[in-house]
Structures are given as C-alpha cells and as structure tokens.
C-alpha cells in the first residue's frame, strides 16, 4: 500500500469541505499540526479518522494512529505529511510482522 497516496486521497476529500485558505497542500512538507497548520483540531481529527478508515478498507485491519504511543512521542507524528506517513508505515510494518 502506498501510504503517501492514501494520505493525499484523504487530503483531497478533506479539502472539498474547506475554504481555499484552509485547504491542506498535498506535499510531504505540509504542516498538519501546529501553529503553521491550516487545520484546526477538528480538521486533524477528521484527517486521522479518514486515514484509519481507508487503511481498514484496504487491508481489512483497523490500525489506531492516534494512540498513546503517538501522543507520547517527543516529536509528534502529526507534524507534517511526511512524519505522518513514516509513522503509519511503522504501524503497518509492526502489524504485519
């Protein structure tokens, strides 16, 4: 599964409901969480929920992205599209191991 493509699909879906200034760019360096993000807290929750649903649709397995581990990491996996992609890949690899 191409995790980056999955994230971009979800970004496209989210952007349909957002105004032009709120839309998230499909770029690995786009900030998802933090002061530079265009998403508010609900937008972040929606992004994570949609990604979890897509992963479950594609794999048949539910993987929790916003778990205790993610929240306790020194650098948030939700900072950018790239850090989110890398974190999801780790979770998928662990699940499939």
Backbone as a printed PyTorch tensor [residue, N CA C, xyz], in Angstrom:
tensor([[[  0.8450,  -1.1760,   0.0000],
         [  0.0000,   0.0000,   0.0000],
         [  0.8910,   1.2400,   0.0000]],

        [[  0.5640,   2.1700,  -0.8440],
         [  1.2910,   3.4340,  -0.9070],
         [  0.6550,   4.3970,   0.1040]],

        [[  1.3040,   4.5390,   1.2440],
         [  0.7520,   5.3410,   2.3360],
         [  0.6380,   6.8130,   1.9430]],

        [[  1.6250,   7.3330,   1.2310],
         [  1.5730,   8.7380,   0.8280],
         [  0.3790,   8.9870,  -0.0870]],

        [[  0.1340,   8.0940,  -1.0170],
         [ -1.0100,   8.2450,  -1.9240],
         [ -2.3180,   8.1980,  -1.1400]],

        [[ -2.4000,   7.3180,  -0.1490],
         [ -3.5860,   7.2250,   0.6910],
         [ -3.8140,   8.5420,   1.4330]],

        [[ -2.7560,   9.1060,   1.9930],
         [ -2.8670,  10.3900,   2.6980],
         [ -3.3250,  11.4840,   1.7340]],

        [[ -2.7660,  11.5020,   0.5400],
         [ -3.1680,  12.5060,  -0.4520],
         [ -4.6390,  12.3620,  -0.8400]],

        [[ -5.1350,  11.1300,  -0.9430],
         [ -6.5530,  10.9060,  -1.2440],
         [ -7.4270,  11.5060,  -0.1460]],

        [[ -7.0280,  11.2960,   1.0980],
         [ -7.7800,  11.8310,   2.2290],
         [ -7.7100,  13.3560,   2.2460]],

        [[ -6.5470,  13.9140,   1.9400],
         [ -6.4150,  15.3760,   1.8620],
         [ -7.3710,  15.9240,   0.8030]],

        [[ -7.4390,  15.2810,  -0.3530],
         [ -8.3830,  15.7120,  -1.3940],
         [ -9.8140,  15.7220,  -0.8600]],

        [[-10.1740,  14.6670,  -0.1280],
         [-11.5250,  14.5660,   0.4150],
         [-11.7920,  15.6590,   1.4410]],

        [[-10.8450,  15.8860,   2.3370],
         [-10.9950,  16.9450,   3.3410],
         [-11.1020,  18.3200,   2.7030]],

        [[-10.2780,  18.5620,   1.6940],
         [-10.2420,  19.8720,   1.0520],
         [-11.5650,  20.2470,   0.3910]],

        [[-12.3830,  19.2570,   0.0430],
         [-13.6860,  19.5430,  -0.5580],
         [-14.5730,  20.3490,   0.3830]],

        [[-14.3710,  20.1770,   1.6910],
         [-15.1960,  20.8620,   2.6850],
         [-14.5300,  22.0880,   3.2970]],

        [[-13.3470,  22.4310,   2.8110],
         [-12.6060,  23.5540,   3.3820],
         [-12.5280,  24.7200,   2.3970]],

        [[-12.4730,  25.9160,   2.9310],
         [-12.2820,  27.0950,   2.0980],
         [-10.8690,  27.1240,   1.5410]],

        [[-10.6390,  27.9210,   0.5070],
         [ -9.3200,  27.9760,  -0.1340],
         [ -8.1660,  28.2440,   0.8320]],

        [[ -8.3620,  29.0990,   1.8130],
         [ -7.2710,  29.4220,   2.7350],
         [ -7.0620,  28.3450,   3.7960]],

        [[ -8.0130,  27.4360,   3.9410],
         [ -7.9250,  26.3860,   4.9500],
         [ -7.4000,  25.0710,   4.3870]],

        [[ -7.3520,  24.9580,   3.0640],
         [ -7.0000,  23.6890,   2.4490],
         [ -5.5590,  23.2880,   2.7200]],

        [[ -5.3780,  21.9790,   2.8540],
         [ -4.0750,  21.3940,   3.1080],
         [ -3.4410,  21.0320,   1.7700]],

        [[ -2.1900,  21.4190,   1.5900],
         [ -1.4890,  21.1170,   0.3340],
         [ -1.0030,  19.6780,   0.3330]],

        [[ -1.0640,  19.0680,  -0.8440],
         [ -0.5710,  17.7000,  -0.9960],
         [  0.9350,  17.7660,  -1.2300]],

        [[  1.6560,  17.8690,  -0.1310],
         [  3.1020,  17.9860,  -0.1570],
         [  3.6140,  17.3480,   1.1310]],

        [[  4.7080,  16.6090,   1.0510],
         [  5.2400,  15.9360,   2.2340],
         [  5.6200,  16.9140,   3.3440]],

        [[  5.9220,  18.1510,   2.9880],
         [  6.3220,  19.1450,   3.9840],
         [  5.1650,  19.9660,   4.5280]],

        [[  3.9440,  19.6730,   4.0730],
         [  2.7790,  20.3970,   4.5970],
         [  2.6260,  20.1300,   6.0830]],

        [[  2.4440,  21.1990,   6.8360],
         [  2.2700,  21.0890,   8.2840],
         [  0.8190,  20.7080,   8.5700]],

        [[  0.6570,  19.6170,   9.3240],
         [ -0.6780,  19.1310,   9.6690],
         [ -1.0910,  19.6450,  11.0410]],

        [[ -0.1360,  19.6710,  11.9720],
         [ -0.4390,  20.0240,  13.3510],
         [  0.5600,  21.0570,  13.8500]],

        [[  0.0530,  22.1060,  14.4270],
         [  0.9210,  23.1540,  14.9560],
         [  0.4830,  24.5110,  14.4600]],

        [[  1.2050,  25.5490,  14.8650],
         [  0.8100,  26.9170,  14.5300],
         [  0.7790,  27.2130,  13.0270]],

        [[  1.5710,  26.5120,  12.2530],
         [  1.6180,  26.7680,  10.8110],
         [  0.5740,  25.9860,  10.0280]],

        [[ -0.1730,  25.1210,  10.7030],
         [ -1.1630,  24.2880,  10.0310],
         [ -2.4040,  25.0870,   9.6600]],

        [[ -3.0160,  24.6970,   8.5620],
         [ -4.2890,  25.3030,   8.1750],
         [ -5.4560,  24.5560,   8.8180]],

        [[ -5.1860,  23.3660,   9.3820],
         [ -6.2390,  22.5760,  10.0070],
         [ -6.4160,  22.9710,  11.4720]],

        [[ -7.6580,  23.0290,  11.9040],
         [ -7.9110,  23.1850,  13.3310],
         [ -7.9420,  21.7890,  13.9530]],

        [[ -8.2390,  21.6970,  15.2460],
         [ -8.2070,  20.4010,  15.9170],
         [ -9.2230,  19.4240,  15.3330]],

        [[-10.3870,  19.9060,  14.9480],
         [-11.3930,  19.0230,  14.3350],
         [-10.9320,  18.5430,  12.9630]],

        [[-10.2520,  19.4100,  12.2300],
         [ -9.7170,  19.0190,  10.9340],
         [ -8.6870,  17.9150,  11.0790]],

        [[ -7.8570,  18.0070,  12.1210],
         [ -6.8600,  16.9730,  12.3870],
         [ -7.5430,  15.6590,  12.7430]],

        [[ -8.5510,  15.7250,  13.5950],
         [ -9.2950,  14.5200,  13.9690],
         [ -9.9410,  13.8880,  12.7350]],

        [[-10.5390,  14.7030,  11.8890],
         [-11.1540,  14.1890,  10.6610],
         [-10.1210,  13.5270,   9.7600]],

        [[ -8.9580,  14.1450,   9.6150],
         [ -7.8840,  13.5930,   8.7900],
         [ -7.4800,  12.2110,   9.3040]],

        [[ -7.2340,  12.1080,  10.5940],
         [ -6.8000,  10.8400,  11.1810],
         [ -7.8800,   9.7790,  11.0400]],

        [[ -9.1280,  10.1510,  11.3270],
         [-10.2360,   9.2040,  11.2300],
         [-10.3930,   8.6780,   9.8080]],

        [[-10.3330,   9.5700,   8.8290],
         [-10.4570,   9.1440,   7.4280],
         [ -9.3070,   8.2380,   7.0130]],

        [[ -8.1010,   8.5300,   7.4700],
         [ -6.9520,   7.6840,   7.1380],
         [ -7.1360,   6.3010,   7.7560]],

        [[ -7.5690,   6.2470,   9.0250],
         [ -7.8020,   4.9590,   9.6740],
         [ -8.8570,   4.1590,   8.9120]],

        [[ -9.9200,   4.8220,   8.4710],
         [-10.9790,   4.1440,   7.7160],
         [-10.4500,   3.6110,   6.3860]],

        [[ -9.6460,   4.4140,   5.6890],
         [ -9.0900,   3.9710,   4.4020],
         [ -8.1690,   2.7710,   4.5750]],

        [[ -7.3520,   2.7990,   5.6230],
         [ -6.4570,   1.6710,   5.8790],
         [ -7.2850,   0.4130,   6.1410]],

        [[ -8.3330,   0.5540,   6.9270],
         [ -9.1860,  -0.5970,   7.2240],
         [ -9.8650,  -1.1120,   5.9600]],

        [[-10.3370,  -0.2020,   5.1030],
         [-10.9620,  -0.6120,   3.8340],
         [ -9.9840,  -1.3740,   2.9520]],

        [[ -8.7380,  -0.9190,   2.9100],
         [ -7.7410,  -1.5150,   2.0110],
         [ -7.1100,  -2.7900,   2.5650]],

        [[ -7.0100,  -2.8890,   3.9060],
         [ -6.3140,  -4.0350,   4.4970],
         [ -7.2390,  -4.9860,   5.2470]],

        [[ -8.4140,  -4.4870,   5.6330],
         [ -9.3090,  -5.2930,   6.4480],
         [ -8.9510,  -5.2630,   7.9230]],

        [[ -7.9340,  -4.4880,   8.2670],
         [ -7.4720,  -4.3990,   9.6520],
         [ -7.5570,  -2.9620,  10.1410]],

        [[ -7.9840,  -2.8000,  11.4080],
         [ -8.0230,  -1.4660,  11.9840],
         [ -6.7030,  -1.1810,  12.6810]],

        [[ -6.1170,  -0.0630,  12.3550],
         [ -4.8880,   0.3830,  13.0000],
         [ -5.1470,   1.7690,  13.5790]],

        [[ -4.9790,   1.8980,  14.8930],
         [ -5.1800,   3.1850,  15.5640],
         [ -3.9320,   4.0370,  15.3760]],

        [[ -4.1180,   5.1880,  14.7590],
         [ -2.9980,   6.0960,  14.5030],
         [ -2.7900,   7.0280,  15.6950]],

        [[ -3.8800,   7.5660,  16.2100],
         [ -3.7880,   8.4950,  17.3430],
         [ -3.8820,   7.6990,  18.6380]],

        [[ -2.8160,   6.9830,  18.9420],
         [ -2.7990,   6.1660,  20.1440],
         [ -1.8880,   6.7790,  21.2050]],

        [[ -1.7860,   6.1040,  22.3220],
         [ -0.9770,   6.5990,  23.4320],
         [  0.4820,   6.8000,  23.0100]],

        [[  0.9710,   5.8890,  22.2090],
         [  2.3610,   5.9750,  21.7410],
         [  2.5900,   7.2450,  20.9330]],

        [[  1.6720,   7.5290,  20.0170],
         [  1.8050,   8.7280,  19.1740],
         [  1.7880,   9.9890,  20.0220]],

        [[  0.9400,   9.9990,  21.0360],
         [  0.7970,  11.1900,  21.8740],
         [  2.0020,  11.4030,  22.7890]],

        [[  2.7450,  10.3290,  23.0640],
         [  3.8740,  10.4550,  23.9850],
         [  5.2200,  10.6200,  23.2720]],

        [[  5.2180,  10.6270,  21.9630],
         [  6.4740,  10.7670,  21.2180],
         [  7.0260,  12.1850,  21.3750]],

        [[  8.3520,  12.2700,  21.4110],
         [  8.9990,  13.5730,  21.5710],
         [  8.6630,  14.4910,  20.3980]],

        [[  8.7240,  13.9490,  19.1860],
         [  8.3050,  14.7150,  18.0060],
         [  7.0080,  14.1080,  17.4890]],

        [[  5.9780,  14.9200,  17.4100],
         [  4.6620,  14.4390,  17.0150],
         [  4.6760,  13.8420,  15.6050]],

        [[  4.0710,  12.6600,  15.4540],
         [  3.9540,  12.0880,  14.1090],
         [  2.9390,  12.8550,  13.2560]],

        [[  2.2320,  13.7850,  13.8710],
         [  1.2230,  14.5640,  13.1540],
         [  1.7380,  15.9300,  12.7110]],

        [[  3.0350,  16.1560,  12.8300],
         [  3.6010,  17.4630,  12.4990],
         [  3.4620,  17.7820,  11.0070]],

        [[  3.9000,  16.8680,  10.1610],
         [  3.8290,  17.0870,   8.7060],
         [  3.2730,  15.8350,   8.0230]],

        [[  2.9700,  15.9680,   6.7640],
         [  2.5250,  14.8160,   5.9820],
         [  3.6060,  13.7310,   6.0090]],

        [[  4.8570,  14.1320,   5.9100],
         [  5.9600,  13.1640,   5.8930],
         [  6.0690,  12.4100,   7.2160]],

        [[  5.9960,  13.1160,   8.3460],
         [  6.1080,  12.4210,   9.6360],
         [  4.9140,  11.4980,   9.8640]],

        [[  3.7400,  11.8970,   9.3850],
         [  2.5600,  11.0430,   9.4850],
         [  2.7330,   9.7940,   8.6350]],

        [[  3.2090,   9.9670,   7.4220],
         [  3.4410,   8.8280,   6.5210],
         [  4.4110,   7.8420,   7.1470]],

        [[  5.5040,   8.3540,   7.6810],
         [  6.5200,   7.4880,   8.2860],
         [  5.9650,   6.7440,   9.4900]],

        [[  5.1490,   7.4100,  10.2990],
         [  4.5680,   6.7700,  11.4750],
         [  3.5920,   5.6710,  11.0640]],

        [[  2.7580,   5.9510,  10.0800],
         [  1.8050,   4.9430,   9.6000],
         [  2.5510,   3.7340,   9.0350]],

        [[  3.6370,   3.9640,   8.3190],
         [  4.4300,   2.8530,   7.7760],
         [  4.9930,   1.9850,   8.9020]],

        [[  5.4500,   2.6000,   9.9820],
         [  5.9340,   1.8470,  11.1420],
         [  4.8090,   0.9940,  11.7150]],

        [[  3.6250,   1.6020,  11.9020],
         [  2.4830,   0.8600,  12.4510],
         [  2.1000,  -0.3060,  11.5580]],

        [[  2.0670,  -0.0780,  10.2600],
         [  1.7040,  -1.1550,   9.3160],
         [  2.7370,  -2.2810,   9.3420]],

        [[  4.0120,  -1.9120,   9.3910],
         [  5.0730,  -2.9290,   9.4480],
         [  4.9800,  -3.7460,  10.7350]],

        [[  4.6970,  -3.0930,  11.8410],
         [  4.5520,  -3.8090,  13.1160],
         [  3.3370,  -4.7330,  13.0780]],

        [[  2.2500,  -4.2550,  12.4910],
         [  1.0340,  -5.0470,  12.4230],
         [  1.2500,  -6.2980,  11.5610]],

        [[  2.0020,  -6.1200,  10.4940],
         [  2.2200,  -7.2250,   9.5540],
         [  3.3750,  -8.1310,   9.9390]],

        [[  4.1030,  -7.7880,  10.9940],
         [  5.2740,  -8.5900,  11.4000],
         [  4.8650,  -9.8890,  12.0710]]])
